Amino acid sequence: MGGTHQGYFLPHEGANNIAYALFTFPSLAAYEEYRVKMALDAECQEAYKFAEETKCILSYKRSFMRPIFE
């Protein structure tokens, strides 16, 4: 849907209630397009419904980062 999935990450030590899913997008506009497409996608809607029903995701936090070196 326009982004590159970099992987899922869990802490090796420390907090056990955090997980990271990292994606990269060529621009903020591409990310916004992804958000629209994701909201309309049947598989994404099913995954969201599963997360709501099972409460396996307690919260979402988004961060926007830039690479130090390009």
mmCIF file of the N, C-alpha and C atoms, coordinates in Angstrom:
data_MODEL
# 
_entry.id   MODEL 
# 
loop_
_atom_site.group_PDB 
_atom_site.id 
_atom_site.type_symbol 
_atom_site.label_atom_id 
_atom_site.label_alt_id 
_atom_site.label_comp_id 
_atom_site.label_asym_id 
_atom_site.label_entity_id 
_atom_site.label_seq_id 
_atom_site.pdbx_PDB_ins_code 
_atom_site.Cartn_x 
_atom_site.Cartn_y 
_atom_site.Cartn_z 
_atom_site.occupancy 
_atom_site.B_iso_or_equiv 
_atom_site.pdbx_formal_charge 
_atom_site.auth_seq_id 
_atom_site.auth_comp_id 
_atom_site.auth_asym_id 
_atom_site.auth_atom_id 
_atom_site.pdbx_PDB_model_num 
ATOM 1   N N  . MET A 1 1  ? 0.818   -1.202 0.000  1.00 0.00 ? 1  MET A N  1 
ATOM 2   C CA . MET A 1 1  ? 0.000   0.000  0.000  1.00 0.00 ? 1  MET A CA 1 
ATOM 3   C C  . MET A 1 1  ? 0.858   1.260  0.000  1.00 0.00 ? 1  MET A C  1 
ATOM 4   N N  . GLY A 1 2  ? 2.063   1.157  -0.532 1.00 0.00 ? 2  GLY A N  1 
ATOM 5   C CA . GLY A 1 2  ? 2.892   2.334  -0.691 1.00 0.00 ? 2  GLY A CA 1 
ATOM 6   C C  . GLY A 1 2  ? 4.064   2.452  0.260  1.00 0.00 ? 2  GLY A C  1 
ATOM 7   N N  . GLY A 1 3  ? 4.126   1.595  1.266  1.00 0.00 ? 3  GLY A N  1 
ATOM 8   C CA . GLY A 1 3  ? 5.228   1.655  2.221  1.00 0.00 ? 3  GLY A CA 1 
ATOM 9   C C  . GLY A 1 3  ? 6.070   0.398  2.153  1.00 0.00 ? 3  GLY A C  1 
ATOM 10  N N  . THR A 1 4  ? 7.223   0.447  2.791  1.00 0.00 ? 4  THR A N  1 
ATOM 11  C CA . THR A 1 4  ? 8.094   -0.718 2.901  1.00 0.00 ? 4  THR A CA 1 
ATOM 12  C C  . THR A 1 4  ? 8.086   -1.170 4.350  1.00 0.00 ? 4  THR A C  1 
ATOM 13  N N  . HIS A 1 5  ? 7.719   -2.419 4.567  1.00 0.00 ? 5  HIS A N  1 
ATOM 14  C CA . HIS A 1 5  ? 7.672   -2.971 5.927  1.00 0.00 ? 5  HIS A CA 1 
ATOM 15  C C  . HIS A 1 5  ? 9.081   -3.368 6.328  1.00 0.00 ? 5  HIS A C  1 
ATOM 16  N N  . GLN A 1 6  ? 9.589   -2.778 7.404  1.00 0.00 ? 6  GLN A N  1 
ATOM 17  C CA . GLN A 1 6  ? 10.941  -3.043 7.875  1.00 0.00 ? 6  GLN A CA 1 
ATOM 18  C C  . GLN A 1 6  ? 10.991  -4.162 8.912  1.00 0.00 ? 6  GLN A C  1 
ATOM 19  N N  . GLY A 1 7  ? 9.832   -4.551 9.456  1.00 0.00 ? 7  GLY A N  1 
ATOM 20  C CA . GLY A 1 7  ? 9.801   -5.660 10.395 1.00 0.00 ? 7  GLY A CA 1 
ATOM 21  C C  . GLY A 1 7  ? 9.063   -5.336 11.675 1.00 0.00 ? 7  GLY A C  1 
ATOM 22  N N  . TYR A 1 8  ? 8.879   -6.374 12.482 1.00 0.00 ? 8  TYR A N  1 
ATOM 23  C CA . TYR A 1 8  ? 8.282   -6.253 13.812 1.00 0.00 ? 8  TYR A CA 1 
ATOM 24  C C  . TYR A 1 8  ? 9.392   -6.471 14.832 1.00 0.00 ? 8  TYR A C  1 
ATOM 25  N N  . PHE A 1 9  ? 9.370   -5.698 15.903 1.00 0.00 ? 9  PHE A N  1 
ATOM 26  C CA . PHE A 1 9  ? 10.435  -5.773 16.888 1.00 0.00 ? 9  PHE A CA 1 
ATOM 27  C C  . PHE A 1 9  ? 9.854   -5.805 18.298 1.00 0.00 ? 9  PHE A C  1 
ATOM 28  N N  . LEU A 1 10 ? 10.444  -6.643 19.147 1.00 0.00 ? 10 LEU A N  1 
ATOM 29  C CA . LEU A 1 10 ? 10.098  -6.738 20.562 1.00 0.00 ? 10 LEU A CA 1 
ATOM 30  C C  . LEU A 1 10 ? 11.348  -6.445 21.385 1.00 0.00 ? 10 LEU A C  1 
ATOM 31  N N  . PRO A 1 11 ? 11.187  -5.860 22.562 1.00 0.00 ? 11 PRO A N  1 
ATOM 32  C CA . PRO A 1 11 ? 12.361  -5.617 23.398 1.00 0.00 ? 11 PRO A CA 1 
ATOM 33  C C  . PRO A 1 11 ? 13.033  -6.934 23.780 1.00 0.00 ? 11 PRO A C  1 
ATOM 34  N N  . HIS A 1 12 ? 14.343  -6.925 23.795 1.00 0.00 ? 12 HIS A N  1 
ATOM 35  C CA . HIS A 1 12 ? 15.114  -8.103 24.228 1.00 0.00 ? 12 HIS A CA 1 
ATOM 36  C C  . HIS A 1 12 ? 15.117  -8.179 25.755 1.00 0.00 ? 12 HIS A C  1 
ATOM 37  N N  . GLU A 1 13 ? 15.169  -7.020 26.379 1.00 0.00 ? 13 GLU A N  1 
ATOM 38  C CA . GLU A 1 13 ? 15.118  -6.922 27.837 1.00 0.00 ? 13 GLU A CA 1 
ATOM 39  C C  . GLU A 1 13 ? 14.249  -5.725 28.187 1.00 0.00 ? 13 GLU A C  1 
ATOM 40  N N  . GLY A 1 14 ? 13.812  -5.675 29.411 1.00 0.00 ? 14 GLY A N  1 
ATOM 41  C CA . GLY A 1 14 ? 13.029  -4.517 29.852 1.00 0.00 ? 14 GLY A CA 1 
ATOM 42  C C  . GLY A 1 14 ? 11.540  -4.736 29.677 1.00 0.00 ? 14 GLY A C  1 
ATOM 43  N N  . ALA A 1 15 ? 10.854  -3.694 29.231 1.00 0.00 ? 15 ALA A N  1 
ATOM 44  C CA . ALA A 1 15 ? 9.390   -3.718 29.107 1.00 0.00 ? 15 ALA A CA 1 
ATOM 45  C C  . ALA A 1 15 ? 8.920   -4.904 28.265 1.00 0.00 ? 15 ALA A C  1 
ATOM 46  N N  . ASN A 1 16 ? 7.833   -5.540 28.699 1.00 0.00 ? 16 ASN A N  1 
ATOM 47  C CA . ASN A 1 16 ? 7.301   -6.680 27.946 1.00 0.00 ? 16 ASN A CA 1 
ATOM 48  C C  . ASN A 1 16 ? 5.922   -6.372 27.367 1.00 0.00 ? 16 ASN A C  1 
ATOM 49  N N  . ASN A 1 17 ? 5.550   -5.109 27.343 1.00 0.00 ? 17 ASN A N  1 
ATOM 50  C CA . ASN A 1 17 ? 4.236   -4.732 26.809 1.00 0.00 ? 17 ASN A CA 1 
ATOM 51  C C  . ASN A 1 17 ? 4.365   -3.773 25.632 1.00 0.00 ? 17 ASN A C  1 
ATOM 52  N N  . ILE A 1 18 ? 5.496   -3.831 24.954 1.00 0.00 ? 18 ILE A N  1 
ATOM 53  C CA . ILE A 1 18 ? 5.743   -2.934 23.822 1.00 0.00 ? 18 ILE A CA 1 
ATOM 54  C C  . ILE A 1 18 ? 6.174   -3.771 22.629 1.00 0.00 ? 18 ILE A C  1 
ATOM 55  N N  . ALA A 1 19 ? 5.694   -3.406 21.466 1.00 0.00 ? 19 ALA A N  1 
ATOM 56  C CA . ALA A 1 19 ? 6.154   -3.995 20.213 1.00 0.00 ? 19 ALA A CA 1 
ATOM 57  C C  . ALA A 1 19 ? 6.200   -2.881 19.179 1.00 0.00 ? 19 ALA A C  1 
ATOM 58  N N  . TYR A 1 20 ? 7.106   -3.011 18.240 1.00 0.00 ? 20 TYR A N  1 
ATOM 59  C CA . TYR A 1 20 ? 7.253   -2.000 17.202 1.00 0.00 ? 20 TYR A CA 1 
ATOM 60  C C  . TYR A 1 20 ? 7.030   -2.635 15.835 1.00 0.00 ? 20 TYR A C  1 
ATOM 61  N N  . ALA A 1 21 ? 6.266   -1.974 15.013 1.00 0.00 ? 21 ALA A N  1 
ATOM 62  C CA . ALA A 1 21 ? 6.120   -2.340 13.610 1.00 0.00 ? 21 ALA A CA 1 
ATOM 63  C C  . ALA A 1 21 ? 6.657   -1.153 12.832 1.00 0.00 ? 21 ALA A C  1 
ATOM 64  N N  . LEU A 1 22 ? 7.743   -1.355 12.103 1.00 0.00 ? 22 LEU A N  1 
ATOM 65  C CA . LEU A 1 22 ? 8.383   -0.244 11.407 1.00 0.00 ? 22 LEU A CA 1 
ATOM 66  C C  . LEU A 1 22 ? 8.103   -0.293 9.914  1.00 0.00 ? 22 LEU A C  1 
ATOM 67  N N  . PHE A 1 23 ? 7.664   0.841  9.401  1.00 0.00 ? 23 PHE A N  1 
ATOM 68  C CA . PHE A 1 23 ? 7.404   1.017  7.980  1.00 0.00 ? 23 PHE A CA 1 
ATOM 69  C C  . PHE A 1 23 ? 8.113   2.280  7.520  1.00 0.00 ? 23 PHE A C  1 
ATOM 70  N N  . THR A 1 24 ? 8.545   2.291  6.280  1.00 0.00 ? 24 THR A N  1 
ATOM 71  C CA . THR A 1 24 ? 9.083   3.518  5.705  1.00 0.00 ? 24 THR A CA 1 
ATOM 72  C C  . THR A 1 24 ? 8.230   3.899  4.503  1.00 0.00 ? 24 THR A C  1 
ATOM 73  N N  . PHE A 1 25 ? 8.090   5.196  4.320  1.00 0.00 ? 25 PHE A N  1 
ATOM 74  C CA . PHE A 1 25 ? 7.333   5.754  3.199  1.00 0.00 ? 25 PHE A CA 1 
ATOM 75  C C  . PHE A 1 25 ? 8.181   6.826  2.539  1.00 0.00 ? 25 PHE A C  1 
ATOM 76  N N  . PRO A 1 26 ? 8.031   6.993  1.235  1.00 0.00 ? 26 PRO A N  1 
ATOM 77  C CA . PRO A 1 26 ? 8.847   7.992  0.549  1.00 0.00 ? 26 PRO A CA 1 
ATOM 78  C C  . PRO A 1 26 ? 8.507   9.434  0.946  1.00 0.00 ? 26 PRO A C  1 
ATOM 79  N N  . SER A 1 27 ? 7.306   9.650  1.491  1.00 0.00 ? 27 SER A N  1 
ATOM 80  C CA . SER A 1 27 ? 6.908   11.003 1.882  1.00 0.00 ? 27 SER A CA 1 
ATOM 81  C C  . SER A 1 27 ? 5.737   10.932 2.848  1.00 0.00 ? 27 SER A C  1 
ATOM 82  N N  . LEU A 1 28 ? 5.454   12.041 3.494  1.00 0.00 ? 28 LEU A N  1 
ATOM 83  C CA . LEU A 1 28 ? 4.292   12.108 4.377  1.00 0.00 ? 28 LEU A CA 1 
ATOM 84  C C  . LEU A 1 28 ? 3.007   11.937 3.563  1.00 0.00 ? 28 LEU A C  1 
ATOM 85  N N  . ALA A 1 29 ? 2.986   12.454 2.354  1.00 0.00 ? 29 ALA A N  1 
ATOM 86  C CA . ALA A 1 29 ? 1.813   12.296 1.481  1.00 0.00 ? 29 ALA A CA 1 
ATOM 87  C C  . ALA A 1 29 ? 1.559   10.821 1.180  1.00 0.00 ? 29 ALA A C  1 
ATOM 88  N N  . ALA A 1 30 ? 2.625   10.052 0.944  1.00 0.00 ? 30 ALA A N  1 
ATOM 89  C CA . ALA A 1 30 ? 2.481   8.611  0.684  1.00 0.00 ? 30 ALA A CA 1 
ATOM 90  C C  . ALA A 1 30 ? 1.937   7.913  1.924  1.00 0.00 ? 30 ALA A C  1 
ATOM 91  N N  . TYR A 1 31 ? 2.381   8.339  3.102  1.00 0.00 ? 31 TYR A N  1 
ATOM 92  C CA . TYR A 1 31 ? 1.858   7.763  4.343  1.00 0.00 ? 31 TYR A CA 1 
ATOM 93  C C  . TYR A 1 31 ? 0.369   8.065  4.489  1.00 0.00 ? 31 TYR A C  1 
ATOM 94  N N  . GLU A 1 32 ? -0.034  9.287  4.207  1.00 0.00 ? 32 GLU A N  1 
ATOM 95  C CA . GLU A 1 32 ? -1.447  9.654  4.297  1.00 0.00 ? 32 GLU A CA 1 
ATOM 96  C C  . GLU A 1 32 ? -2.287  8.841  3.315  1.00 0.00 ? 32 GLU A C  1 
ATOM 97  N N  . GLU A 1 33 ? -1.758  8.579  2.134  1.00 0.00 ? 33 GLU A N  1 
ATOM 98  C CA . GLU A 1 33 ? -2.450  7.726  1.152  1.00 0.00 ? 33 GLU A CA 1 
ATOM 99  C C  . GLU A 1 33 ? -2.621  6.313  1.702  1.00 0.00 ? 33 GLU A C  1 
ATOM 100 N N  . TYR A 1 34 ? -1.565  5.809  2.319  1.00 0.00 ? 34 TYR A N  1 
ATOM 101 C CA . TYR A 1 34 ? -1.599  4.486  2.942  1.00 0.00 ? 34 TYR A CA 1 
ATOM 102 C C  . TYR A 1 34 ? -2.708  4.413  3.986  1.00 0.00 ? 34 TYR A C  1 
ATOM 103 N N  . ARG A 1 35 ? -2.848  5.445  4.811  1.00 0.00 ? 35 ARG A N  1 
ATOM 104 C CA . ARG A 1 35 ? -3.873  5.456  5.858  1.00 0.00 ? 35 ARG A CA 1 
ATOM 105 C C  . ARG A 1 35 ? -5.266  5.353  5.243  1.00 0.00 ? 35 ARG A C  1 
ATOM 106 N N  . VAL A 1 36 ? -5.500  6.031  4.136  1.00 0.00 ? 36 VAL A N  1 
ATOM 107 C CA . VAL A 1 36 ? -6.801  5.971  3.463  1.00 0.00 ? 36 VAL A CA 1 
ATOM 108 C C  . VAL A 1 36 ? -7.030  4.567  2.901  1.00 0.00 ? 36 VAL A C  1 
ATOM 109 N N  . LYS A 1 37 ? -6.028  4.032  2.208  1.00 0.00 ? 37 LYS A N  1 
ATOM 110 C CA . LYS A 1 37 ? -6.149  2.688  1.616  1.00 0.00 ? 37 LYS A CA 1 
ATOM 111 C C  . LYS A 1 37 ? -6.367  1.629  2.691  1.00 0.00 ? 37 LYS A C  1 
ATOM 112 N N  . MET A 1 38 ? -5.632  1.749  3.794  1.00 0.00 ? 38 MET A N  1 
ATOM 113 C CA . MET A 1 38 ? -5.732  0.776  4.877  1.00 0.00 ? 38 MET A CA 1 
ATOM 114 C C  . MET A 1 38 ? -7.144  0.766  5.465  1.00 0.00 ? 38 MET A C  1 
ATOM 115 N N  . ALA A 1 39 ? -7.745  1.935  5.621  1.00 0.00 ? 39 ALA A N  1 
ATOM 116 C CA . ALA A 1 39 ? -9.084  2.025  6.205  1.00 0.00 ? 39 ALA A CA 1 
ATOM 117 C C  . ALA A 1 39 ? -10.136 1.368  5.310  1.00 0.00 ? 39 ALA A C  1 
ATOM 118 N N  . LEU A 1 40 ? -9.863  1.282  4.027  1.00 0.00 ? 40 LEU A N  1 
ATOM 119 C CA . LEU A 1 40 ? -10.817 0.705  3.080  1.00 0.00 ? 40 LEU A CA 1 
ATOM 120 C C  . LEU A 1 40 ? -10.545 -0.766 2.765  1.00 0.00 ? 40 LEU A C  1 
ATOM 121 N N  . ASP A 1 41 ? -9.403  -1.278 3.172  1.00 0.00 ? 41 ASP A N  1 
ATOM 122 C CA . ASP A 1 41 ? -8.986  -2.638 2.848  1.00 0.00 ? 41 ASP A CA 1 
ATOM 123 C C  . ASP A 1 41 ? -9.683  -3.668 3.744  1.00 0.00 ? 41 ASP A C  1 
ATOM 124 N N  . ALA A 1 42 ? -10.271 -4.686 3.140  1.00 0.00 ? 42 ALA A N  1 
ATOM 125 C CA . ALA A 1 42 ? -11.029 -5.708 3.888  1.00 0.00 ? 42 ALA A CA 1 
ATOM 126 C C  . ALA A 1 42 ? -10.149 -6.461 4.887  1.00 0.00 ? 42 ALA A C  1 
ATOM 127 N N  . GLU A 1 43 ? -8.927  -6.840 4.495  1.00 0.00 ? 43 GLU A N  1 
ATOM 128 C CA . GLU A 1 43 ? -8.042  -7.564 5.414  1.00 0.00 ? 43 GLU A CA 1 
ATOM 129 C C  . GLU A 1 43 ? -7.625  -6.685 6.591  1.00 0.00 ? 43 GLU A C  1 
ATOM 130 N N  . CYS A 1 44 ? -7.369  -5.425 6.335  1.00 0.00 ? 44 CYS A N  1 
ATOM 131 C CA . CYS A 1 44 ? -7.007  -4.505 7.420  1.00 0.00 ? 44 CYS A CA 1 
ATOM 132 C C  . CYS A 1 44 ? -8.183  -4.304 8.371  1.00 0.00 ? 44 CYS A C  1 
ATOM 133 N N  . GLN A 1 45 ? -9.381  -4.193 7.813  1.00 0.00 ? 45 GLN A N  1 
ATOM 134 C CA . GLN A 1 45 ? -10.579 -4.045 8.658  1.00 0.00 ? 45 GLN A CA 1 
ATOM 135 C C  . GLN A 1 45 ? -10.770 -5.280 9.528  1.00 0.00 ? 45 GLN A C  1 
ATOM 136 N N  . GLU A 1 46 ? -10.529 -6.458 8.962  1.00 0.00 ? 46 GLU A N  1 
ATOM 137 C CA . GLU A 1 46 ? -10.660 -7.708 9.716  1.00 0.00 ? 46 GLU A CA 1 
ATOM 138 C C  . GLU A 1 46 ? -9.628  -7.769 10.843 1.00 0.00 ? 46 GLU A C  1 
ATOM 139 N N  . ALA A 1 47 ? -8.394  -7.374 10.563 1.00 0.00 ? 47 ALA A N  1 
ATOM 140 C CA . ALA A 1 47 ? -7.340  -7.373 11.585 1.00 0.00 ? 47 ALA A CA 1 
ATOM 141 C C  . ALA A 1 47 ? -7.674  -6.376 12.696 1.00 0.00 ? 47 ALA A C  1 
ATOM 142 N N  . TYR A 1 48 ? -8.191  -5.211 12.327 1.00 0.00 ? 48 TYR A N  1 
ATOM 143 C CA . TYR A 1 48 ? -8.564  -4.202 13.317 1.00 0.00 ? 48 TYR A CA 1 
ATOM 144 C C  . TYR A 1 48 ? -9.689  -4.720 14.215 1.00 0.00 ? 48 TYR A C  1 
ATOM 145 N N  . LYS A 1 49 ? -10.665 -5.384 13.594 1.00 0.00 ? 49 LYS A N  1 
ATOM 146 C CA . LYS A 1 49 ? -11.778 -5.945 14.358 1.00 0.00 ? 49 LYS A CA 1 
ATOM 147 C C  . LYS A 1 49 ? -11.279 -7.016 15.327 1.00 0.00 ? 49 LYS A C  1 
ATOM 148 N N  . PHE A 1 50 ? -10.362 -7.870 14.862 1.00 0.00 ? 50 PHE A N  1 
ATOM 149 C CA . PHE A 1 50 ? -9.781  -8.899 15.719 1.00 0.00 ? 50 PHE A CA 1 
ATOM 150 C C  . PHE A 1 50 ? -9.078  -8.263 16.917 1.00 0.00 ? 50 PHE A C  1 
ATOM 151 N N  . ALA A 1 51 ? -8.298  -7.212 16.671 1.00 0.00 ? 51 ALA A N  1 
ATOM 152 C CA . ALA A 1 51 ? -7.580  -6.536 17.757 1.00 0.00 ? 51 ALA A CA 1 
ATOM 153 C C  . ALA A 1 51 ? -8.541  -5.912 18.758 1.00 0.00 ? 51 ALA A C  1 
ATOM 154 N N  . GLU A 1 52 ? -9.626  -5.351 18.258 1.00 0.00 ? 52 GLU A N  1 
ATOM 155 C CA . GLU A 1 52 ? -10.622 -4.764 19.172 1.00 0.00 ? 52 GLU A CA 1 
ATOM 156 C C  . GLU A 1 52 ? -11.313 -5.834 20.010 1.00 0.00 ? 52 GLU A C  1 
ATOM 157 N N  . GLU A 1 53 ? -11.681 -6.942 19.380 1.00 0.00 ? 53 GLU A N  1 
ATOM 158 C CA . GLU A 1 53 ? -12.393 -8.014 20.088 1.00 0.00 ? 53 GLU A CA 1 
ATOM 159 C C  . GLU A 1 53 ? -11.510 -8.698 21.124 1.00 0.00 ? 53 GLU A C  1 
ATOM 160 N N  . THR A 1 54 ? -10.265 -8.932 20.791 1.00 0.00 ? 54 THR A N  1 
ATOM 161 C CA . THR A 1 54 ? -9.374  -9.677 21.685 1.00 0.00 ? 54 THR A CA 1 
ATOM 162 C C  . THR A 1 54 ? -8.588  -8.762 22.624 1.00 0.00 ? 54 THR A C  1 
ATOM 163 N N  . LYS A 1 55 ? -8.609  -7.472 22.351 1.00 0.00 ? 55 LYS A N  1 
ATOM 164 C CA . LYS A 1 55 ? -7.853  -6.486 23.136 1.00 0.00 ? 55 LYS A CA 1 
ATOM 165 C C  . LYS A 1 55 ? -6.352  -6.818 23.172 1.00 0.00 ? 55 LYS A C  1 
ATOM 166 N N  . CYS A 1 56 ? -5.857  -7.397 22.067 1.00 0.00 ? 56 CYS A N  1 
ATOM 167 C CA . CYS A 1 56 ? -4.438  -7.745 21.996 1.00 0.00 ? 56 CYS A CA 1 
ATOM 168 C C  . CYS A 1 56 ? -3.561  -6.523 21.744 1.00 0.00 ? 56 CYS A C  1 
ATOM 169 N N  . ILE A 1 57 ? -4.158  -5.422 21.326 1.00 0.00 ? 57 ILE A N  1 
ATOM 170 C CA . ILE A 1 57 ? -3.433  -4.149 21.183 1.00 0.00 ? 57 ILE A CA 1 
ATOM 171 C C  . ILE A 1 57 ? -4.065  -3.171 22.153 1.00 0.00 ? 57 ILE A C  1 
ATOM 172 N N  . LEU A 1 58 ? -3.264  -2.709 23.094 1.00 0.00 ? 58 LEU A N  1 
ATOM 173 C CA . LEU A 1 58 ? -3.782  -1.809 24.121 1.00 0.00 ? 58 LEU A CA 1 
ATOM 174 C C  . LEU A 1 58 ? -3.757  -0.352 23.683 1.00 0.00 ? 58 LEU A C  1 
ATOM 175 N N  . SER A 1 59 ? -2.776  0.017  22.880 1.00 0.00 ? 59 SER A N  1 
ATOM 176 C CA . SER A 1 59 ? -2.700  1.398  22.394 1.00 0.00 ? 59 SER A CA 1 
ATOM 177 C C  . SER A 1 59 ? -1.795  1.459  21.175 1.00 0.00 ? 59 SER A C  1 
ATOM 178 N N  . TYR A 1 60 ? -1.982  2.513  20.403 1.00 0.00 ? 60 TYR A N  1 
ATOM 179 C CA . TYR A 1 60 ? -1.142  2.792  19.248 1.00 0.00 ? 60 TYR A CA 1 
ATOM 180 C C  . TYR A 1 60 ? -0.433  4.110  19.508 1.00 0.00 ? 60 TYR A C  1 
ATOM 181 N N  . LYS A 1 61 ? 0.824   4.157  19.143 1.00 0.00 ? 61 LYS A N  1 
ATOM 182 C CA . LYS A 1 61 ? 1.564   5.413  19.180 1.00 0.00 ? 61 LYS A CA 1 
ATOM 183 C C  . LYS A 1 61 ? 2.347   5.490  17.885 1.00 0.00 ? 61 LYS A C  1 
ATOM 184 N N  . ARG A 1 62 ? 2.244   6.615  17.223 1.00 0.00 ? 62 ARG A N  1 
ATOM 185 C CA . ARG A 1 62 ? 2.969   6.801  15.968 1.00 0.00 ? 62 ARG A CA 1 
ATOM 186 C C  . ARG A 1 62 ? 4.093   7.802  16.186 1.00 0.00 ? 62 ARG A C  1 
ATOM 187 N N  . SER A 1 63 ? 5.219   7.489  15.591 1.00 0.00 ? 63 SER A N  1 
ATOM 188 C CA . SER A 1 63 ? 6.357   8.410  15.598 1.00 0.00 ? 63 SER A CA 1 
ATOM 189 C C  . SER A 1 63 ? 6.843   8.563  14.171 1.00 0.00 ? 63 SER A C  1 
ATOM 190 N N  . PHE A 1 64 ? 7.243   9.747  13.837 1.00 0.00 ? 64 PHE A N  1 
ATOM 191 C CA . PHE A 1 64 ? 7.788   10.027 12.508 1.00 0.00 ? 64 PHE A CA 1 
ATOM 192 C C  . PHE A 1 64 ? 9.254   10.390 12.692 1.00 0.00 ? 64 PHE A C  1 
ATOM 193 N N  . MET A 1 65 ? 10.120  9.638  12.043 1.00 0.00 ? 65 MET A N  1 
ATOM 194 C CA . MET A 1 65 ? 11.562  9.816  12.215 1.00 0.00 ? 65 MET A CA 1 
ATOM 195 C C  . MET A 1 65 ? 12.228  10.048 10.875 1.00 0.00 ? 65 MET A C  1 
ATOM 196 N N  . ARG A 1 66 ? 13.408  10.618 10.946 1.00 0.00 ? 66 ARG A N  1 
ATOM 197 C CA . ARG A 1 66 ? 14.232  10.816 9.760  1.00 0.00 ? 66 ARG A CA 1 
ATOM 198 C C  . ARG A 1 66 ? 15.556  10.083 9.973  1.00 0.00 ? 66 ARG A C  1 
ATOM 199 N N  . PRO A 1 67 ? 16.123  9.565  8.908  1.00 0.00 ? 67 PRO A N  1 
ATOM 200 C CA . PRO A 1 67 ? 17.426  8.911  9.057  1.00 0.00 ? 67 PRO A CA 1 
ATOM 201 C C  . PRO A 1 67 ? 18.507  9.942  9.390  1.00 0.00 ? 67 PRO A C  1 
ATOM 202 N N  . ILE A 1 68 ? 19.482  9.526  10.151 1.00 0.00 ? 68 ILE A N  1 
ATOM 203 C CA . ILE A 1 68 ? 20.601  10.416 10.473 1.00 0.00 ? 68 ILE A CA 1 
ATOM 204 C C  . ILE A 1 68 ? 21.446  10.629 9.219  1.00 0.00 ? 68 ILE A C  1 
ATOM 205 N N  . PHE A 1 69 ? 21.695  9.545  8.514  1.00 0.00 ? 69 PHE A N  1 
ATOM 206 C CA . PHE A 1 69 ? 22.487  9.620  7.278  1.00 0.00 ? 69 PHE A CA 1 
ATOM 207 C C  . PHE A 1 69 ? 21.613  9.171  6.127  1.00 0.00 ? 69 PHE A C  1 
ATOM 208 N N  . GLU A 1 70 ? 21.721  9.835  5.028  1.00 0.00 ? 70 GLU A N  1 
ATOM 209 C CA . GLU A 1 70 ? 20.932  9.428  3.848  1.00 0.00 ? 70 GLU A CA 1 
ATOM 210 C C  . GLU A 1 70 ? 21.844  9.007  2.739  1.00 0.00 ? 70 GLU A C  1 
# 
